């Protein structure tokens, strides 16, 4: 090479590369500039960046720059052993190797020969005396035979390669910093963002290289019980144990991440023949005993499995199927796995995924239905409980149970978004009732996580300010779990809700773990007795005694009592005899859409107004006539609801009613 060529070609190329390194923050743009300089310097068809993995065991083609993109791009993502080919020799020797006749080289790779590679120059990328990978410049068969590369050109190409190595090292450090944003702080696994990025990477490899993979969607059985009984500190310890055990059994190259809560995701490159082996390995790792004596417990796992491409080729569809398959496994008792492609005999309603709920919310397919709550003494309406329903376009209606089960296990903010939607929708429909001079109470069940979330009070305050009267009509129902999870915080939130006019009720009372001390300390207004204690009244003496005890305690604390699940007139009479204040159940009415509830409410309101007008006609001085009207009113009540008179007439004593019940 003469000095003129060095001055006009090589040196400017090197300076341009160094300028690019200094000024260009985007590594891929920098590489294009650096690779273009190397190609111009050597007269090559293209230049490839081939990097080692973290264990220095495998090379992978990362980036290409050149005129023959149709030849070069086909190798992007190709992996091969660090001991293979010219690159393997360069890694061992840490020196550049030029191969003029590549097809006849002893360690030539068949894929590159088939692509028409004629010659190549492979330069090690060394930073801090460590080989990060190689820079490979290529000449293909259509070009003229390349002569040997002069020492001067080789030196300049190696100088540019050294700058690329520095940039690679910098990019690797920056990638490690970015990785901190994709790591779950509790388990040190990939978080939701990180593991979903791995799903995208696996899909890209599937499309490009036809490399199938499986997703194992894991839900830990028994963790919620451990949290409820022994607190979240114990739950966190168990989650870390789960993460470690799964890390110990996944294969090298598999990806493991925590989606959130007690849900994990494993990505494994495999075919259908390996799924049973891997799934059983994961199940065995999830069988974790803990505690001693009476406080012993055991975790297990429910796993939903999808295989790409058989079960899908896009992230949303695969995750939805894996999620649904996991719920099938859990519904069958847990500690098992379920293939998504294997049809389940369970009703479709139980196979709702998070993706389904999010889609229904976005498409405005969710509705609030209302079930009446009445006073027990005369069955007059006092309010409604708002219940969630999914009204699908095909006419199918999904009840609240499967929806709640799905969003309570949701990742991200779905539970909060859905809970806030319920509040806003109830407030909107409450305003429609107010315009018609109707003002029923509205009971809304708030999930524990939503109730304790920082956004809850802000959303509620905004609604109470925007919708006048909503706070006064609102009765917030929470479970005992929400109270026990953080007692002092729950108390502060309850007091703030009361400041906004809302009242507080404990839902499903008697099925959780709340003690009388907690009930006494919290600012409650109402207790709702779980339907399990009402179902067998009056024949089940244990349920009778339990209900009687709950009512006595509640009244001693100044709390009203609502009984849920009343379906027969015998239950209505028993609850009245036991002293319950209000009742809710199919005996009164099933849950109904807003328009039906509105019509039902207007009918009840008109009927009550008529009764009041007729009552005013009764002469205050004619006691006999008044008693006759009272008797007629009771007769109308018993006829309308098929309730025996002794259950509603206060003239019958408790002893008489008990005697009749026994008979």
C-alpha positions, 0 to 999 in steps of 0.5 A: 500500500502506498502512502497516498492510499493511506492518507486518502482512504485508510486514515480517514476511515479510521478517523470516521470510526473514532468520531462515530464512537465519540458522537453516536450513542446508538450502538447499532448506528455506530456499528453501521458506520464502523462496519462501513469503514472496514468494508471501504478499507478492505473492499469487502462485500460485508462485515458481521459482528459475532459475539460470545455469550456470557459463558464464552461457550457459544458464538451468535451472529448479531449485526451485519453491514454490507451490500449483500443483505439478502446473503448476510441477514439470513445468518442473524441469530445463528449460533454455533459452538465457540470451538467451531470454525475460523471464529473458534481459532481466532478465539483461541489464538486472539489473532486475526485470521485471513482465509482466502479460499474459504470453501476449502478451509478445513474448519469451514462451516457448511452454511457459509459455503452454501451461501457462497462465501469465498474469503473472509477476514476474522478479527478478534474483538478484545477489550480489557484483554478479554475476547468479546467476539469477532469481526468478520469481513466477507467476500462472496463468490460473485466478486473477483478473487481477493488478494492477500491483505497487506499488513498496513490494511490489516493493522488499520482494520484491527484498530477499527475493530478495537474501537468496536470492541470498546463500544461492545464493552460499553453496550454490554455494561449499559445492557446490564444497567438496563437489566436492572429494570427487568429484574424482580427485586424479591426473587432476583428473577426476570420480572414481567417486563423481562420475561415477556421480552424473552417471549418476543425473542423466542417468537422471533427465533421461531419465525426466523429459524423454526425453533419451537418452544414451550411456555410453562405458566405456573401458579403456586398453590397454597401461597395465599393461605400461607399469607393469610395465616402467617403473614406476607413475610412468610409468603415472601420467604416461600416465593424466594424458595420457589424461585430458587427451586425452579432456577435449580431445575430449569435447563441451561438456556431456558428462561425463568421469570416472575409475572407477578404475585405467585405466578411464574413463566418458564420459556423452554426450547423443546418439542412436544416429546419433552413437555411431560418430562419438564412439567413433572420436573417443575411440579416436583420442585414446587412441592415445598413443605413448610412450618412445623406442628399444627402450622405445617403446610405445603405448596404445590403448583398448577401449570398451563403449557402451550407449545409454539407454533402448534398452539399459536405464534403470537404472544397474546394468544399463547399467554391467554391459552397458557393462563386458561390451561393453568386454571383448568389444572388448578380447578382439578385440585392443583399439583398438576399440569394441563396442555392447552391443546388438550380440550377440557371437559370443564364449562367454558365459564371457568376458563376465562383468562386475564386477556379475556377480561381486559378485552371485555373491559376495552370493548364495553362488554362488562355490566353491573347487575343489581340484586335487591336488599330488603328490610326483614320486618316488612321486606321494603327495599333499602338498596342493591348490591352491584354485581359484575357481569360479562355480557358477551356478544353471542348472548352468553352471560358470565357471572361474577365468580370466574371474573373475580377469580381471574382479575384477583390473580391478574398481573399489573393493574387490571384489578385496580382498573376494573375496580375503579370502573365498577365505582365509576359505573355505579356512580353514573347509574346512581345519578340516573336514579337520583334524577327520578327521586330514587335513592337506594343504597349501593353495596359495592364489593372492593377487593383487598388489593384494591382497597389497600391500594394508594389509588383507591381513596383518590378515585373515591374522593373524585367520584364523591365530588363529581357525583353528588350523593354518591358517598351517602348512598355507598356501602363498601363491602370488604372481606376479612382478608382486607382487614387482616392484611394491614389492620391499621392501614385498613382502619385509616382507609375506612375512616377516610371513606366515612369522611366521604359519607360512605358506610363500611360492611364486612362481606362473607362474615364467618368464613374468614379469620377475623376475631371479635377484637378486630371487629370491635376496633374497626369503624364498621357499620354492617356485617353480612352473614355468609350464605353458607349459614343461611342455606340450611335454616331452619333445620340445621341447629349449628347454623341456627346457633352460629347465626344467632351468635353473630347477630347478638354480637353485631347488635352489641357492637351497634352493627346492622346485620344483612343475611345473604343467600335467602332462597325460601320463605322458611329462611326469611322467617328464621332470619327474622326470628333470629333478629337479622335486620336486612336480607338479600337473596333469590327469594327477593329477586335475582340480580338484574340489569340496570334497566330491569332494576330501575323498573323494579325499583320504580314499581316498589316505590309506587307501591310504597307511596300508595300504601302510605297514602292509604294509611293516612286515610285511617282515622286516628280516633278509630283504633279498630279500623286502624288494626283492620288496615294493619291486618290487611297490610300484613295479609297483602305482604304474606300473599305477595311473598308466600310468607306465613303470617307468623313470620311477619306479624309481631303479635306472634311471640318468639315462642309461638314461632319456634313452636310452629317451626318445630311442628 
